[in-house]
Amino acid sequence: MKISYKWLQEYLDLDLPAKEVAEKIERSAVEVDSVTVPMDGLKKIVVGEVVSLEDHPDSDHLHVCQVDVGEAENLQIVCGAPNVAAGKKVIVALPGSRIAGNVKIKKSKMRGIESSGMLCSLEELGMAKDVVPKEWADGIYFLPDDAVLGEPVFAYLGMDDALIDIDVTPNRGDMLSIFGTVKDLAAIYDLQDHFEVKELTEDGDQATDKQITVVADPDLAPTYKVRVINNVKVKPSPVWLQIRLWQAGIRPINNVVDVTNYVLWKYGQPLHAYDLAKIAGEHLEVRKAKENETIQTLDEKEYELTSTDTIIADQNGAVGIAGIMGGLNSEVTDQTTDIVLEAAVFDPISTRKTARHHVIHTEAAQRFERGINVAGVQRALDEAAARIQDLAAGNVAKGTINATELQTTPPTISITVNRVNQVLGTDLTEADIIAIFDRLGFETQVNNEAIAVTVPLRRWDIFEAADLYEEIARIYGYDELPTTLPVAQETVGSLTAAQKITRASRHVLEGLGLTQAISYSLTTADKAKMFLMQPSELTKLNWPMTQDHSVLRMSLVSGLLDDVAYNNAHHVKNVALYEQGRVFYKTDVDQIRPVEVEHLAGVISGEFGSASWNQAAQPADFYQLKGIVNQLLTNLSVVGPVEYVATAEFPEMHPGKTAKILVHEHEVGFIGEIHPSVAKQFKIGTTYAFELNLQELIDMPKQDSNYEPVAKYPAIKRDIAIEVAKDVTNSQVMAIINKRGGKYLKEVNLFDVYAGSKVAAGRKSLAYSLTYVNPKDTLKDEEVNAAFDKIKKHLTEELNASIR
């Protein structure tokens, strides 16, 4: 919210630089985004008057103007603005001046005619296009007739004012107004404010309730008030009001609408004006919208409403979305003569949901969402009526219709001096604390050791003792609080077993050459359904910021593939990433909260490992990734054999190059090549991936790693080559060898695979190296041969193997 410093100074005797005040606000109340003076960077821009003009001889739209800027001779300036006219005071950028964008204006020739300067529009001085009043949007701006020739124009446009842009937190909605900011600064600087409230005199001949009827649901609008103002003359607002609005970033419209926006900024109370003649049946009602009911809002956009939206309706339908924006069908125009002025308090939750659903974020909605000063609704309504009375010559009808009115009592909270000092670490006295509350405008009453504090309704963010402690601290000064060390018993920190395993898994993968990635937990519905390790319903956000982040993920691989795609798009082809994080499962569509499960996933693409002078880089393949997973599971010390079983259950994985990962016959994940069609969809090359249910691995029993001394007795090695059917897997052979190899078998390695002319059709040759060690004695050939013969026997019997 942008606040005019000069506006603040009208109500507070502040004689400090604006930046110093802004710094005080930031240290004591809310953040300040910036302090800007619109004239900064602009120079030699003065008031001029167009004395005469004539058409340019070589152009059908340019004009040659003689402009008086208070100097001995007039300037000749060529101008193409369609509204330039003789006798008007204008903005003149002199030769050598700087306008918006640091553009320098020089003497020049325009189609052969000399031009000494430039006649400027508001946009050329840096005003945003959507803030410039429509009457000046396509031409130059006319200054007031009393503007002094040759003077800088900045004071006439409010550009010499400092604008403090504050970033109001949700709990401090009271500061979304000049009124709230003034009250806070008065407390911070211990000043007495002289806030001006414009009084209203009802001068109309008619009564409000004789011209319109109003009904409101108190659950939707706890307070709903209207006034009627007759015989208004709608026209552009005076310059002072337009300046107030465009300083705030609001486009001036007309004197009626501008007054409602002025009061919004002054009091933080949104208002809306309806053209009474356009209200069907002279009746307004606050109700829920009907399903598929529509409305065209003031920004000329059409919205299809739902039954959860709160609207203002007449007898024909919606004329406004409550707390957000009015309807175009009841807009105040130049033809309007009678208006209905509305002030209300709308339900903040309903307002926020409607604004987010329809993506309509307005200044009114922002304030209703954060709360409204319920004690100031009538005051804001009356001031707006009084200003419309002055600026639009309207007659204010007698009385206010109160369709609903929230009856509230200011809360009283009890605190003690001892507790304040205990919490803040101060030694404040009772008088010090009461003085702070006096500065804040809070009433106090002392009862023995307790101080009863009555909080005014304008500070609806305060409702318990802790809030009062915060108020004391910030007004006393956070930088004045004493510095102390916390008193606590020393404890030795440690990680839980799950944390140790999680960190260990990261260290293993990083040691094996993978880099950690962190992907969004939110993704698209299509990507969320990919690589599912168990059936699950989607967990959808009710109000997603974008459609690309509308559903909670149910696997990690799809996010890693996005990372691979990002790297490939930036010419990084060799990618090795892992991610540890949570996925979200729902067993039932009506389940409120999903189950969160820790997963671990990795991908490799391109070449794995760097090439060097004595070693070529190897393309990433299934077996490299399998080796990584093997080492990870080994380091995690899970109990039970690890098996890889070919599968085609994952449609996003290559059906012939994918395996389920089993630990003690329990499925914990998958590994394989990404299906070429999926790789094409992500615009990536050949990529291999794995994903593990890390939570299951954490929960599995672990086998402690124990050091085994190196055997001092020699090992014996035996090699065996067997011919088996092509569908026999290495896992089947290894299972038999390990089971039948005897107690001295320590290691088995597959060192050769052959399928060709030397073996029968439909069969393959596998060669293994077996190592036998007896750590307590020297092995004898007879012992090894006996175990070796048993292996050959069972391979022959169980797998129909031929020993080669």
BELPE-V549011 format. One record per helix or strand of 2 or more residues. SS is the DSSP state (~ for helix, > for strand). FROM is the first residue (numbers start at 1). TO is the last residue. If there is no record, write none. Layout:
ss from to
SS FROM TO
SS FROM TO
This chain:
ss from to
> 2 4
~ 5 11
~ 18 28
> 31 37
> 43 55
> 63 68
> 75 79
> 89 99
~ 100 102
> 103 104
> 108 110
> 113 115
> 118 119
~ 123 125
~ 134 136
> 142 143
~ 154 157
> 162 167
~ 170 175
~ 178 189
~ 208 210
> 213 216
> 223 230
~ 239 248
~ 255 267
> 271 275
~ 276 278
~ 280 282
> 283 288
> 294 297
> 302 304
> 310 314
> 317 321
> 325 327
~ 328 330
> 339 345
~ 348 358
~ 363 370
~ 374 391
> 395 396
> 401 404
> 412 416
~ 417 424
~ 430 440
> 443 447
> 450 454
~ 465 476
~ 478 480
~ 497 511
> 515 516
> 522 523
~ 525 528
~ 547 549
> 551 552
~ 557 569
> 575 585
> 595 605
> 607 608
> 618 619
~ 622 636
> 642 646
> 653 663
> 666 674
~ 676 682
> 687 692
~ 694 699
> 716 725
~ 730 740
> 745 754
> 763 772
~ 781 799
> 802 803
